[in-house]
């Protein structure tokens, strides 16, 4: 990926009146309550990339107040001199640091046939919660036909097959009108013949695309979601009705749209109606497998690759959501610049906790405002930053509460890859700290730590082991091979005592210190009727938690 999305400027488009966002090439995690412009940002990016393939009138209509399909902000349009609608993206070349800005508006079609946008459109992927709603909205009696979803959510991103772009093939026949100009005679016959050829061409490439996605979806599901299944789940996508057409005139013309059926087997038994058999979480896992498989099958090479997700995981509980977050952060999707939008503050915070609030490759923003006012993207402060603000305002109770949350988040992030209490979603502060302490302690020989290292000042630890090996060399009872092994093991023990576990010892000491202050500072802040806090106590707790964040990050 040579180009990164550097800046977004949106004027008078959907929820935005004036909006600017400086990404500086980073990934983006956005929190926004309903109505704050989250989905408008999704559609602005989608519309922009899609515009490279469209004729100019098909783009201008979105910004034309007279066009019924316009996407202008109704509040901006209500003022005397509304700002013209436009979307502008600035891309930065990662190798040269040169910026290129592209714009679409009523009068400007700066993306038209631009290679970086054209390829970026095909290489990027946009996934919204509607895909998963569409995957589970079938009535119990209905056939599980995914063609409507496939047409809108997958087909636009499919790679060329046999030298043909699948979406272009479909667009030639989608309207089922072989003779739109009402030609007569030979011209009319040619029009029908051409239409039938186009249908046959699409029918020839569609099954191969679907079969590839089906195979990849099974592999993805097995790798990511199958571990807890009591019986093997086998999924299958297939074109059960191919697109077809017949007839040579308006009276006898017939057109059949495709049917792509989805089915599963559980433990070798066929489930004819998955929507009636599976719960919503399992259906979402299968939908994710299909949708991500489509992305992986249809990988394109391009300078710009965006992965834009809008409230993707609303049907999953938090543990399953974080599993998907791990997938998104894995090498599988490493080639994408990610833009992840959510209306759930809890998920936003868990995602940020997973990464660490200071991650240099990510920015964490909240959208504030409404379509009637200017929506702004602001940095979402961490609990430590909020605690510092409260301290400056001398609100010690609120500062201590924020520090408690920060401490919990830091400890949980540290123990993220170990099972603490698998049956519990909530882990208390002291519990999380002790789990973090146990994880650190597990990396130390416990007796060595408890009986020797803990009670020996750091400055004196090098005295516990001889600095040289003269005693080994002069021992006549040892052969050369034994001397070599002893010297190697002594060096390992020396590093263990002096170097390798010094940081681990500091981590344990920090955790012990914070556990000691929870009873006085962090716990009483959450309860009424306790003695008042003192500023110095809270400042000391802040310093400890800052040290803990730094120490546990190593």
Steps between C-alpha positions, in 0.01 A plus 500: 500500500685804371234766569332573830187702561636817658209743522123503445302817421122481465266792437121491478466123468248294699552575874801726441488873442875556535724220614876444499693202627879470503594133504866547405507149357390331820224249559185646652264386775194726526230512763181689425148474641214467256460818294858618546612433141660159535314339210533821296877464524466141377290609201722796419800268462296240310351761263840654441673176398205380293496830311816408308304245298187705442414746221501862610118536517487203736723688743367853458147390596609455861589869524222649285224663709257448211562127475269280713797268567718771651675429831535859617457600863146633536598746772782647294266525202263702715738796541515795263832409336568130560850368458524288184504128569836332454719215623876534490763241596871562533727200448864493605759290320677296767828499308523865393269670755341685207131583538232470230151639552194378309154660510147427390219755494225630273755647261812292572560134426864478600494124556380406151727222365774591749705177535568534873126548572382242246730233641438619854126454449547138394759427769310663786218336687195654667302285742198619694264343752240471222684198365450312824141616535439374148661171593257436784170665401357201313174357629511138609314389188719692255777370279836637621574694179802729533488643149354841606782539752757367260393747232536808720767406753743264322468523123628862482836386641553179302820467301504462125425149377592380150591858417157630605398712800207311660315814603523642149363175361204517735429868435457421130203275573368604842213712367369208293440727201664350190372770263488831688492705179211296352690410184304307237599235252862387484611766751245371750610140445862601552406675824338184637789284384752728666300496824484118499878484444558737793277289724683184397836667570391595852350155557834345404710692754262522798524137627879510512492818710244355741683166530827679583331703772332188639831315528673798660207554739527144628872541557449832675226362723707194595799717592318773687167377642477120504698433818201492736257315275364172646475359145669594174323775308532486122373793297431526130418776254387402151326645195185287489329706230723647233411831334334435166295667231296395200277646234549731202229758556319681777217246517701183547803643683581343836779579742599295806713659771753282686433315824793443737398266778672468836484179698679317780558156640548442873669175589432372149126573520358748250320802645257623235406822680808634683310811612263280701769278650783740593507784748586853392861486619574183301328641191716811537814286521400324179415832335837640603668194353320549169561874488867487598548207261369722222763759592780244504397336173470835329830649609621768261839664483471878528683799639198584717310234697234595753304266724199699624269336755178658626357349821613164378458296818170610653371139515798363696570508871818674615718188511411411140548860393850502639569176317410680176719792605793258528424382146493857370832574668665183370719457195189395307397865461839664545497647149198723570472843656211438739213733586272351765179677600286412801214655696584298812731677742572176687629332185701811412671490839567126484653536155715791616601307811600209278732723299614737772384861488839628388536270198691703238325340201146567619291804581199473731230758439146579604248675277313780674213709367207442269391551141356838596831618645860446403609148588854488634744216557670531837756288675328276752691553823623200692411452864849612603460822300159557658651437844764763433230748399302429817814541706561841345141588595551362852222243455681220681215248516446509122877485442524189718210335317670562165826360638316190614367447145844564353656251736242234410554560128877478529492179701243343266701592193801331654313178574308511172655183359452283809182364647430659835140410577351370174143490632493866601467804275584742783830474683545732798798726558676297770425179308649640180808629682560167671458319169756733344733441796461124467580520129823687575581267786451197274796623298722490809611196698270562797728379777795689355294816504332457839802372697792673327436777250213677674706549817826597328541867399551546128846647555612183681362235267822472302668380821279189516693328221879501445602739226761256366543126446838437674345258748370286215824514299716395799276214608701188403198272555322646195565403141498763225148417379357536853689828551351634177144413603546651846639825359210522254242441772671747731483765228129427452445531876699824504278649227191375683597674822659814361329583171212298360261523794585842638212651303268222611592571862416866447166404351415286802607779736279747312201268511554440872517878559178558305325217681604667824352835394172362366349477848576865576472676162354294216228305682362770737452732201223269380308506829334763716559556868877454490764742629596780256788453260810716501656640186842352571347150532328530163812640336702209636241257363518675162879467496477129587248430225708687243797287603285186479387588145861548395625189681231263377556620143852354501 
